Amino acid sequence: MNEERKIEIEEVSAVDAPPRARVDDNANGEANGEARQRDYLEGFLAQKPQGVSPGAPGGETYEAVVAALKDIYDPEIPVNIYDLGLIYGVDVTDDGHAVVTMTLTTPHCPVAETMPAEVEIRVGAVPGVGSAEVNLVWEPAWDPAKMSDEARLEMGML
């Protein structure tokens, strides 16, 4: 009942590389006389959101506040506080009042007294921000899961 099956083996010295995928310039445009450009996504990706207020995510002031937060580093960990996951929220009103909700790695952090003040000074210095306020919270508690992938890579956790 057991049939013997033989497997044929062929030895080769080289294998041709498979053809590369490419965008055909005339794939969609031949019918109406327009050729599709290879960089058709470039303009789409470069566009800024329409109708976004400066204080909303994607807005100029909001993004400047986030950039300022990314310039502040935890003295014990070589990662900025934004990517470290210490910033829980950034709210910027239309009149330029910025509120940052943040935590620290532990309540006994050596910079517990100075870090919130530094955040307030740096955010307050952002053009378009008239006043800054920092709310330090302990719930939910910070844990390494709040870190960005970039921070995890920097710390060798990926």
RAJOQUI-V788129 format. One line per field, one symbol per residue. ss: DSSP state (2 for helix, 1 for strand, 0 for the rest). A space follows every 50 residues. Layout:
BEGIN
ss = ???
END
This chain:
BEGIN
ss = 00000000000000000000000000000000000000022222220000 00000000022222222220001000000100000011111100001111 11000000000000222222222200000011111100000002220022 22220000
END
